[in-house]
């Protein structure tokens, strides 16, 4: 995992942890995590392998990501503040998000520091054809997690009748 990848993952965790105090849901607050993840995907996802059980791994991790993202979104409260939605992530939302991002980081660290032989054995036993499959699966997991959470927050915010203004990413809610 590159330094940039670590920084991106830490930034994604930070964005959710900031919502524990409550953050206004602006367009930037909703779209920046999506844009970061799409950029990362463009750097790492150069195809989706489909041989052997590759698709099964990719779909499985994408569904895992979507589940974590949707659950994180569902456990984030939305309230109105002057007509604008304010997202307040609870402990469960934060933990779910950190589990998703953290599991990808942990796998990468493990793979780079002694876990590669075990991954190769697992891949051979389960007909996973290449390391590109693992990369695709984890990138799809991240995309699904971010899109799932963002989609749920958008729907919950619109259901409150809130507007989603243009605005800064890190603006806290009014006290």
C-alpha positions in Angstrom: 0.0 0.0 0.0 1.4 3.4 -1.0 1.6 6.4 1.3 -1.1 8.0 -0.8 -3.4 5.1 -0.2 -2.8 5.3 3.5 -3.5 9.0 3.5 -6.7 8.5 1.5 -7.9 5.8 3.9 -7.1 7.9 6.9 -8.9 10.9 5.3 -12.0 8.8 4.7 -12.0 7.6 8.4 -11.5 11.2 9.5 -14.5 12.5 7.5 -16.8 10.1 9.3 -15.2 10.6 12.7 -15.8 14.4 12.3 -19.5 13.6 12.0 -19.6 12.3 15.5 -19.8 15.9 16.6 -22.3 16.7 13.8 -21.5 18.2 10.4 -23.7 20.1 8.0 -24.4 18.0 4.9 -23.4 20.2 2.0 -22.8 18.9 -1.5 -19.1 18.8 -0.8 -19.6 16.8 2.4 -21.6 14.2 0.4 -19.5 14.2 -2.8 -15.9 14.5 -1.6 -15.7 10.9 -0.2 -17.3 9.6 -3.5 -14.8 11.6 -5.6 -11.8 10.4 -3.5 -12.9 6.8 -3.9 -13.5 7.2 -7.6 -10.1 8.7 -8.0 -8.5 5.8 -6.0 -10.5 3.3 -8.1 -9.1 5.0 -11.3 -5.6 4.5 -10.0 -5.9 0.9 -8.9 -8.8 -0.7 -10.9 -7.5 -1.5 -14.4 -10.0 -4.3 -15.1 -12.2 -6.7 -13.3 -10.9 -10.3 -13.6 -13.7 -12.8 -14.3 -11.9 -16.2 -14.5 -12.3 -19.0 -11.8 -14.0 -17.7 -8.7 -12.8 -14.1 -9.2 -16.3 -12.7 -9.7 -17.5 -14.5 -6.5 -14.8 -12.7 -4.5 -15.4 -9.4 -6.1 -19.2 -9.5 -5.7 -18.8 -10.8 -2.1 -16.5 -8.0 -1.0 -18.6 -5.4 -2.9 -21.7 -6.6 -1.1 -19.8 -6.5 2.2 -18.8 -2.9 1.5 -22.4 -2.0 0.5 -23.7 -3.5 3.7 -21.2 -1.7 5.9 -21.9 1.6 4.1 -25.7 1.3 4.2 -25.6 0.3 7.9 -23.3 3.2 8.6 -25.7 5.6 6.8 -28.7 4.1 8.6 -27.1 4.5 12.0 -26.2 8.2 11.3 -28.8 10.6 12.5 -29.9 13.5 10.4 -31.5 16.6 12.0 -32.4 20.0 10.6 -30.5 23.1 11.4 -31.8 26.2 9.6 -33.2 24.1 6.8 -29.9 22.3 6.2 -29.3 18.7 7.2 -26.8 17.9 9.9 -25.3 14.4 10.1 -24.4 13.1 13.4 -22.7 9.7 13.3 -23.1 7.5 16.3 -20.6 5.1 17.7 -22.1 2.2 15.6 -21.8 4.2 12.4 -18.2 5.1 13.1 -17.3 1.6 14.1 -18.9 0.2 10.9 -17.0 2.7 8.8 -13.7 2.0 10.5 -14.2 -1.7 10.2 -14.6 -1.4 6.4 -11.7 1.0 5.8 -9.5 -0.7 8.5 -10.1 -4.2 7.1 -8.8 -3.1 3.7 -5.8 -1.4 5.3 -5.1 -4.4 7.5 -5.2 -6.8 4.6 -2.8 -4.7 2.6 -0.4 -4.5 5.5 -0.6 -8.2 6.2 -0.2 -9.0 2.5 3.0 -6.9 2.3 4.5 -8.1 5.6 4.3 -11.9 5.5 0.8 -12.8 4.5 1.4 -13.2 0.8 2.1 -17.0 0.9 -1.2 -17.6 2.8 -3.1 -15.4 0.3 -1.5 -17.4 -2.6 -2.5 -20.7 -0.9 -6.1 -19.4 -0.3 -6.3 -18.1 -3.9 -5.1 -21.4 -5.4 -7.5 -23.5 -3.2 -10.4 -21.3 -4.1 -9.6 -20.6 -7.8 -8.8 -16.9 -7.4 -6.7 -16.3 -10.5 -4.5 -13.3 -9.6 -3.6 -10.5 -7.3 -5.5 -8.2 -9.6 -8.7 -10.0 -8.4 -7.9 -9.0 -4.8 -7.2 -5.5 -5.9 -10.5 -5.3 -7.8 -12.5 -6.8 -5.0 -11.2 -4.4 -2.4 -11.6 -1.4 -4.7 -15.2 -2.5 -5.4 -15.7 -2.9 -1.7 -14.6 0.6 -1.0 -16.7 2.1 -3.8 -19.8 0.2 -2.6 -19.2 1.3 1.0 -18.9 4.9 0.1 -21.8 4.9 -2.4 -24.0 3.0 0.1 -23.4 5.4 2.9 -23.6 8.5 0.7 -26.9 7.3 -0.9 -28.5 6.6 2.5 -27.4 10.0 3.9 -28.7 11.7 0.8 -32.1 10.0 1.0 -32.4 10.6 4.8 -31.5 14.3 4.3 -34.0 14.8 1.6 -36.7 13.1 3.7 -36.2 15.7 6.4 -37.0 18.4 3.9 -33.5 19.8 4.2 -31.8 21.6 1.4 -28.3 20.4 0.4 -26.3 23.6 -0.1 -23.1 24.2 -1.8 -20.5 24.6 0.8 -17.4 23.6 2.7 -16.5 20.1 3.6 -15.6 20.6 7.2 -18.2 23.1 8.4 -19.5 22.0 11.8 -23.1 22.3 12.8 -24.2 25.3 14.8 -24.0 24.5 18.5 
